[in-house]
Amino acid sequence: MKKIDVHLHASSAEQARESLDYLRKKGVAHAVLMSVEETGLCRDICAQVPGLHWMCGLDGESAETVFDRLAEYKEAGAIGVGELSVNQRMDGPFLQALFGAAESMEMPVLFHMSPEVGFQYGIVDEPGLPLLEETLKKHPHLKIIGHSQPFWIEISGGAPTDKEGRNSRGEGPVAPGGRVVELLRKYPNLYADLSAGSGFCAVVRDEAFGLKFLAEFQDQLLFGTDTVDVHSPWQPPLADWLEEKCAAGLISEAVMRKICYENAEKLFGKLLHDDENTVVTETPCGPVKGLVDEKRCAYLGIPYASAERFAYPTVTTHWEETLDATDFGPCSWQFRSFRSEALGEDPFYYNEFRKDIPFRYGDDCQRLNIWTPVEKPDKPLPVIVYIHGGAFLGGSSGEKHLAPPCWTEAGVIAVSLNYRLGPFGFLCASEGVRESGHTGNYGIYDQLAALRWVRDNIAAFGGDPDNVTLMGQSAGCMSVQMLCISPKAKRLFRRAVLCSGAGRSEFFDGKNTMEENLSFGDAVMEALGCKTMEDMRRVSAWRIQKTFGELLMKANRGLAVTSPVIDGDLIPCPVSKAIETRLLHNIPYILCSTGQDLWQPELYHAILKWEDEAEAQGIGPCYAAHFSRHLPGDDRGAFHSADLWYWCGTLQNSWRPNTDWDRELSRRMAAYLTNFAKTGDPNGENLPLWQTHGEAPDKIMVFSDETATQQNSESIM
């Protein structure tokens, strides 16, 4: 079975290649390289050796600088901290600062444990692991991976308490009451590294117990070897032992998968790229390898463009080798890259859409995902391109409601995309004007580049480049509204769906100009000590994000300084003027809000006013909807974003106790959407009639707790 080795050592690229060649005979496809000290060695080795990923080390000093240091290692590509070997007590200020920073950045920590300060190396706990338990309690969202003798000796009750005994591997039957067993049962954020003699011996010293232990803690155990030198006369035979027991039926295939690679990917994100269940498609850019199952093909993380920070994107036209598109690519740097949402004051949206998903972040976030039916169509299929929300400050195209949408089952190709956010996507600075002639809107230009890439390449996936529907929600909806008034986006899409973020009102008019935001962007640059955009490109993402956030709080201007602006290039004018001067694209529209939406009731009436003015200008047709279903499971009602589960047909990914009506409502909403993508008319068989604003100006489609039908628009708010 394929494996991820979570614990490998190497002091050079040559040694790492030799180790991987050796480990591949054991089924190891990828490995995590340990940084025992705070150096860039492991990062440099991984840059030279495919199949390796690195965890960073931190020297045990300067607790006050831990957060900044760790943030820079994350930006450089570290996927965690390890092998943490600082010889200090776990309750000391440095280690507690480190644990807090790693928890905030959602970076797992793998430790080596020592029985006392001054003995060899490793963090120190007392017999019975009381300090580990306190750390697990204090940092419940930190994933801690236990390793080494003083940790594993505690698998058995009555474990030795003297220094030499605690540093031994243990022999003989395992007695009840082992602290490792108790802690694994009590704390789901504790994981255990089976590598080296310590982990292997703990499991095999009492085989009957060991097999039960693997089954009980299958979700918290990780395969590893702790290989340092392949020429060592003894390597822990964990891989062979696991394969032997699995072949004998003593370990199930499901348990093997979790231990060998699934748990590692749960912690670190997808590291293995599938060779099975894949499909290769030829595109104008080159071949693309995606995933295939019985329902659909998925091509994930395709780089649709490239761009330097604070520079406008260039559409991708070619890649050399077959592009591996079997995993979501990085999303934009954002506040949650460094400050876990799980630790926020109200983690509602994290729990709703993102909990337990390991995201990657980076500057190369211009990535899109494509889902297609398995069977090649007889004629080109319609396409829905979805732009995610998140206040232009956060979000990703790989969240639970989007992974994947059900639209392919109705014969519609689905596309979702990442784009630059926050300061990286929308900072306006005078130096940017001097460099490019205008500034800001980098994230909207990313979206434009994605649409151009889709136009040029979607036919290779079975899609119709002349039948694209652009859809967005919240900030994604505001983005769609901006693209709907931009001459640069003409003919790149044929229809638009705008959910919770569009309409005709002062709030949604998009009046903010590039010039109005220059002083804020210039203040950010000054605070960072930057005089040119090249200076800004050399500053770490964390420092930019931190400084931007601090000044944003002081500015008290809301979304104004982190949103699209009128720049005279991509966005020519406010929405109201675009409607009046017929710059608004004359295409079919669906506009929707929710019962407990943000900005209600203004948003609801803004949609009605949009319809009135678009109708008067001969723009449309327009279909308006109001989602008032109170989602089951809590009292948040029809909250902002609640409708996404239903439009996307992904209720199965939700934690909520959904009913038969929820599933039926989702079926109807997804059918309306896919019908609209096909023809510009949402109506179809087995669906209640949905009239346009022109046909029924006093009616609006309402998706409620009991029905999906048109109602009088004046009676809703």
Stockholm file with secondary structure:
# STOCKHOLM 1.0

chainA/1-717         MKKIDVHLHASSAEQARESLDYLRKKGVAHAVLMSVEETGLCRDICAQVPGLHWMCGLDGESAETVFDRLAEYKEAGAIGVGELSVNQRMDGPFLQALFGAAESMEMPVLFHMSPEVGFQYGIVDEPGLPLLEETLKKHPHLKIIGHSQPFWIEISGGAPTDKEGRNSRGEGPVAPGGRVVELLRKYPNLYADLSAGSGFCAVVRDEAFGLKFLAEFQDQLLFGTDTVDVHSPWQPPLADWLEEKCAAGLISEAVMRKICYENAEKLFGKLLHDDENTVVTETPCGPVKGLVDEKRCAYLGIPYASAERFAYPTVTTHWEETLDATDFGPCSWQFRSFRSEALGEDPFYYNEFRKDIPFRYGDDCQRLNIWTPVEKPDKPLPVIVYIHGGAFLGGSSGEKHLAPPCWTEAGVIAVSLNYRLGPFGFLCASEGVRESGHTGNYGIYDQLAALRWVRDNIAAFGGDPDNVTLMGQSAGCMSVQMLCISPKAKRLFRRAVLCSGAGRSEFFDGKNTMEENLSFGDAVMEALGCKTMEDMRRVSAWRIQKTFGELLMKANRGLAVTSPVIDGDLIPCPVSKAIETRLLHNIPYILCSTGQDLWQPELYHAILKWEDEAEAQGIGPCYAAHFSRHLPGDDRGAFHSADLWYWCGTLQNSWRPNTDWDRELSRRMAAYLTNFAKTGDPNGENLPLWQTHGEAPDKIMVFSDETATQQNSESIM
#=GR chainA/1-717 SS CCEEEEEECCSSHHHHHHHHHHHHTTTEEEEEECCCSSSSHHHHHHHHSTTEEECBCCCSCCGGGHHHHHHHHHHHTCCSEEEECCCSBTTSHHHHHHHHHHHHTTCCEEECEESSTTSSSSEECCTTCHHHHHHHHHCTTCCEEECSHHHHGGGSTTCCCSHHHHTSCCCSCCCSCCHHHHHHHHCTTEEEECCHHHHHHHHHTTHHHHHHHHHHTTTTEECCCCBSCTTSSCCCCHHHHHHHHHHTTSSCHHHHHIIIIIHHHHHHCCCCCCSSSEEEEEETTEEEEEEECSSEEEEEEEECEECCTTSCCEECCCCSSCEECBSCCCBCCCGGGTSCGGGSSCCHHIIIIITTCCCCBCSCCCEEEEEEESSCCSSCEEEEEEECCSTTTCCCTTSGGGSSCGGGGGTCEEEEECCCCHHHHHCCCHHHHHHHSSCSCHHHHHHHHHHHHHHHHGGGGTEEEEEEEEEEETHHHHHHHHHTTCGGGTTSCSEEEEESSCCSSTTTSCCCBHHHHHHHHHHHHHHTTCSSHHHHHTSCHHHHHHHHHHHHHHHTCGGGGGSCCBCSSSCCSCHHHHHHTTCSCCSCEEEEEETBCTTTTHHHHHHHHHHHHHHHTTCCCEEEEEECCCCTTSSCCSBTTTTHHHHHTCGGGSCSCCCHHHHHHHHHHHHHHHHHHHHSCCCCTTSCCCCCTTTCTTEEEEECSSCEEEEEGGGTC
#=GC SS_cons         CCEEEEEECCSSHHHHHHHHHHHHTTTEEEEEECCCSSSSHHHHHHHHSTTEEECBCCCSCCGGGHHHHHHHHHHHTCCSEEEECCCSBTTSHHHHHHHHHHHHTTCCEEECEESSTTSSSSEECCTTCHHHHHHHHHCTTCCEEECSHHHHGGGSTTCCCSHHHHTSCCCSCCCSCCHHHHHHHHCTTEEEECCHHHHHHHHHTTHHHHHHHHHHTTTTEECCCCBSCTTSSCCCCHHHHHHHHHHTTSSCHHHHHIIIIIHHHHHHCCCCCCSSSEEEEEETTEEEEEEECSSEEEEEEEECEECCTTSCCEECCCCSSCEECBSCCCBCCCGGGTSCGGGSSCCHHIIIIITTCCCCBCSCCCEEEEEEESSCCSSCEEEEEEECCSTTTCCCTTSGGGSSCGGGGGTCEEEEECCCCHHHHHCCCHHHHHHHSSCSCHHHHHHHHHHHHHHHHGGGGTEEEEEEEEEEETHHHHHHHHHTTCGGGTTSCSEEEEESSCCSSTTTSCCCBHHHHHHHHHHHHHHTTCSSHHHHHTSCHHHHHHHHHHHHHHHTCGGGGGSCCBCSSSCCSCHHHHHHTTCSCCSCEEEEEETBCTTTTHHHHHHHHHHHHHHHTTCCCEEEEEECCCCTTSSCCSBTTTTHHHHHTCGGGSCSCCCHHHHHHHHHHHHHHHHHHHHSCCCCTTSCCCCCTTTCTTEEEEECSSCEEEEEGGGTC
//
